[in-house]
Amino acid sequence: MKDWYKEDLAYIHDAGHSDYALKSAPGILDILTQNNIREGLGGHLSCGSGRSTLELTKAHYQVLGVDISESIIALTQARVPDAQYRVESLCKVDIPSCNAVISIGECLNYLFDKDNTDPVPTQLFDRIYHALIPGGVFIFDIAEPGQTTPGNKTQSFKEGKDWIVLVEKEEDQQLILTRRIITFRKVGEQYRRDDEVHRLRLYKVAEVAEQLRQVGFHIEVMQSYGKYKLPKAHAAFVARKSIRTQP
């Protein structure tokens, strides 16, 4: 679990790529309120560096943050020390009974875990469904095909006051997106280089929606979290577990 989002990339992701978490947070809080979830435990799968976790705790939710990266967990634990945390895979973590489960930033697409072999993460959907209380919600987003033109590589870079990150992306015919990431982070008077390769399985909205329905969810597909519009070829889901009444 030390091979992805290692210390330098975790630092750069927190310093330079926090807009997604911060701008989506108001919309996610609105979704929880609209579903009469104003308190209780929320599972935050692939919680990132704690920026959205902080917004959840400010709104008086209890949070269990889960991430496969030890460096990411260290950042979010420093930012939000009162939450609970686990360094584990989404494919294996025991999800306790909770009011909501949240996973933003295309986290379900990542193929970090060798056990993540399903074309659509149906087993994870089923585990989340059974962990949610009646009336609970599962809020998440996915990356779809169309991130790049298949067969063509795209390259980009971004820099901050003490870091630079270069990313090469390529999408193949099997709907696997490969990101080759090179980071340079200033340590003392010199820059330290590190490399990571991330692979993501790209999901089609219709297939994800069908699997959610088969598990038992009622779903809504969105292109934004409130006022925050998702990037190109991304979709968000609100999956609701019905409230069961006693006969």
BAGUTI-970139 format. One line per 5 residues: number of its first residue (from 1); for each residue x, y, z of C-alpha. Coordinates in nm, 3 decimals, padded with zeros to 5 digits. Example, Ala and Ser with C-alpha at 12.3 -4.5 7.8 and 13.67 -1.06 7.14 Angstrom:
2
1 = 01.230:-00.450:00.780 | 01.367:-00.106:00.714
***
This chain:
247
1 = 00.000:00.000:00.000 | 00.308:00.225:-00.022 | 00.325:00.220:-00.403 | 00.054:00.478:-00.480 | 00.015:00.835:-00.366
6 = 00.347:00.818:-00.189 | 00.474:01.108:00.021 | 00.556:01.355:-00.258 | 00.252:01.291:-00.477 | 00.026:01.300:-00.171
11 = 00.175:01.639:-00.078 | 00.135:01.773:-00.433 | -00.218:01.639:-00.466 | -00.314:01.817:-00.144 | -00.136:02.141:-00.232
16 = -00.236:02.170:-00.597 | -00.544:01.958:-00.662 | -00.782:02.042:-00.379 | -01.050:02.218:-00.587 | -01.244:01.899:-00.657
21 = -01.287:01.819:-00.287 | -01.355:02.176:-00.175 | -01.595:02.276:-00.452 | -01.797:01.953:-00.438 | -01.840:01.962:-00.059
26 = -02.133:02.212:-00.045 | -02.328:02.010:-00.300 | -02.265:01.685:-00.114 | -02.378:01.839:00.214 | -02.695:01.957:00.039
31 = -02.761:01.603:-00.088 | -02.729:01.466:00.266 | -02.969:01.731:00.398 | -03.219:01.663:00.119 | -03.218:01.298:00.225
36 = -03.277:01.390:00.591 | -02.926:01.282:00.690 | -02.813:01.558:00.925 | -02.597:01.357:01.165 | -02.450:01.014:01.225
41 = -02.162:00.814:01.083 | -02.045:00.856:00.727 | -01.799:00.625:00.557 | -01.555:00.826:00.345 | -01.394:00.582:00.104
46 = -01.067:00.700:-00.052 | -01.092:01.004:00.172 | -00.802:01.197:00.022 | -00.605:01.448:00.224 | -00.892:01.554:00.448
51 = -01.034:01.866:00.285 | -01.381:01.722:00.229 | -01.354:01.522:00.553 | -01.306:01.852:00.735 | -01.623:01.994:00.578
56 = -01.820:01.687:00.687 | -01.697:01.713:01.046 | -01.772:02.087:01.051 | -02.130:01.991:00.965 | -02.130:01.761:01.272
61 = -02.106:01.426:01.095 | -01.888:01.150:01.235 | -01.646:01.028:00.970 | -01.459:00.704:00.909 | -01.190:00.781:00.650
66 = -01.047:00.496:00.444 | -00.760:00.517:00.196 | -00.502:00.276:00.058 | -00.224:00.537:00.088 | -00.048:00.575:00.422
71 = 00.079:00.919:00.316 | -00.272:01.039:00.231 | -00.408:00.914:00.564 | -00.125:01.092:00.747 | -00.226:01.422:00.582
76 = -00.597:01.388:00.655 | -00.533:01.271:01.012 | -00.325:01.583:01.073 | -00.599:01.802:00.924 | -00.893:01.629:01.098
81 = -00.760:01.450:01.407 | -01.105:01.375:01.553 | -01.216:01.142:01.273 | -01.146:00.767:01.255 | -00.912:00.629:00.988
86 = -00.808:00.302:00.828 | -00.531:00.234:00.578 | -00.709:-00.033:00.374 | -00.834:-00.125:00.031 | -01.192:-00.049:-00.068
91 = -01.217:-00.411:-00.179 | -01.147:-00.542:00.172 | -01.241:-00.281:00.431 | -01.518:-00.374:00.671 | -01.778:-00.099:00.634
96 = -01.970:-00.047:00.959 | -02.337:00.043:00.980 | -02.363:00.405:00.867 | -02.596:00.676:00.743 | -02.400:00.758:00.429
101 = -02.103:00.645:00.225 | -01.914:00.896:00.013 | -01.639:00.838:-00.243 | -01.551:01.129:-00.470 | -01.277:01.191:-00.722
106 = -01.317:00.879:-00.943 | -01.183:00.662:-00.660 | -01.378:00.352:-00.763 | -01.203:00.349:-01.100 | -00.855:00.289:-00.960
111 = -00.696:-00.052:-01.006 | -00.454:-00.025:-00.715 | -00.581:-00.346:-00.558 | -00.523:-00.687:-00.718 | -00.865:-00.792:-00.587
116 = -01.040:-00.521:-00.790 | -01.118:-00.747:-01.085 | -01.492:-00.692:-01.146 | -01.584:-00.508:-01.470 | -01.820:-00.308:-01.245
121 = -01.761:-00.301:-00.864 | -02.082:-00.491:-00.785 | -01.943:-00.660:-00.474 | -01.849:-00.320:-00.328 | -02.196:-00.186:-00.412
126 = -02.352:-00.482:-00.230 | -02.133:-00.434:00.080 | -02.219:-00.064:00.091 | -02.591:-00.135:00.048 | -02.592:-00.371:00.345
131 = -02.386:-00.131:00.558 | -02.625:00.160:00.504 | -02.917:00.210:00.737 | -03.263:00.226:00.573 | -03.283:00.565:00.404
136 = -02.906:00.590:00.378 | -02.728:00.720:00.067 | -02.417:00.632:-00.130 | -02.268:00.935:-00.310 | -01.985:00.880:-00.557
141 = -01.856:00.964:-00.903 | -01.683:00.777:-01.182 | -01.458:00.846:-01.477 | -01.614:00.738:-01.807 | -01.460:00.642:-02.140
146 = -01.349:00.946:-02.337 | -01.078:01.080:-02.107 | -00.851:01.082:-02.413 | -00.882:00.965:-02.772 | -00.797:00.593:-02.768
151 = -00.443:00.536:-02.892 | -00.336:00.897:-02.841 | -00.127:01.019:-02.548 | -00.185:01.354:-02.383 | 00.069:01.532:-02.167
156 = 00.027:01.807:-01.911 | 00.210:01.972:-01.625 | 00.129:02.184:-01.323 | 00.357:02.361:-01.080 | 00.348:02.521:-00.738
161 = 00.598:02.713:-00.530 | 00.793:02.398:-00.437 | 00.672:02.128:-00.674 | 00.613:02.028:-01.035 | 00.401:01.740:-01.163
166 = 00.399:01.600:-01.516 | 00.125:01.362:-01.631 | 00.097:01.150:-01.945 | -00.243:00.988:-02.011 | -00.340:00.713:-02.250
171 = -00.673:00.530:-02.289 | -00.681:00.191:-02.462 | -00.953:-00.008:-02.639 | -01.015:-00.213:-02.323 | -01.125:00.108:-02.145
176 = -00.817:00.122:-01.923 | -00.673:00.467:-01.859 | -00.303:00.477:-01.773 | -00.154:00.782:-01.606 | 00.224:00.808:-01.589
181 = 00.309:01.065:-01.324 | 00.648:01.228:-01.261 | 00.683:01.458:-00.961 | 00.956:01.697:-00.853 | 00.936:01.832:-00.499
186 = 01.178:02.078:-00.346 | 01.352:01.937:-00.040 | 01.607:02.177:00.103 | 01.788:02.335:-00.192 | 01.727:02.050:-00.435
191 = 01.433:01.887:-00.608 | 01.350:01.521:-00.547 | 01.201:01.315:-00.830 | 00.949:01.034:-00.794 | 00.745:00.831:-01.044
196 = 00.408:00.655:-01.021 | 00.188:00.474:-01.271 | -00.188:00.471:-01.206 | -00.430:00.252:-01.400 | -00.804:00.315:-01.398
201 = -01.088:00.105:-01.537 | -01.331:00.341:-01.708 | -01.697:00.267:-01.641 | -02.003:00.328:-01.857 | -02.283:00.507:-01.674
206 = -02.556:00.270:-01.793 | -02.367:-00.037:-01.667 | -02.299:00.116:-01.326 | -02.661:00.228:-01.295 | -02.789:-00.121:-01.378
211 = -02.565:-00.286:-01.119 | -02.674:-00.039:-00.852 | -03.038:-00.115:-00.928 | -02.977:-00.489:-00.912 | -02.823:-00.448:-00.568
216 = -03.137:-00.262:-00.455 | -03.056:00.108:-00.482 | -03.275:00.381:-00.623 | -03.042:00.604:-00.821 | -02.999:00.952:-00.959
221 = -02.724:01.037:-01.209 | -02.584:01.392:-01.208 | -02.323:01.597:-01.391 | -02.246:01.816:-01.091 | -02.237:01.836:-00.714
226 = -02.455:02.140:-00.658 | -02.293:02.431:-00.844 | -01.970:02.240:-00.906 | -01.975:02.087:-01.254 | -01.778:01.765:-01.291
231 = -01.488:01.742:-01.536 | -01.533:01.605:-01.887 | -01.645:01.239:-01.909 | -01.736:01.207:-01.541 | -02.069:01.130:-01.377
236 = -02.192:01.139:-01.018 | -02.443:00.905:-00.856 | -02.673:00.937:-00.559 | -02.779:00.582:-00.470 | -03.052:00.562:-00.206
241 = -03.148:00.267:00.012 | -03.522:00.250:00.064 | -03.679:00.312:00.403 | -03.847:-00.011:00.502 | -04.159:00.014:00.715
246 = -04.292:-00.257:00.941 | -04.621:-00.416:00.820
***
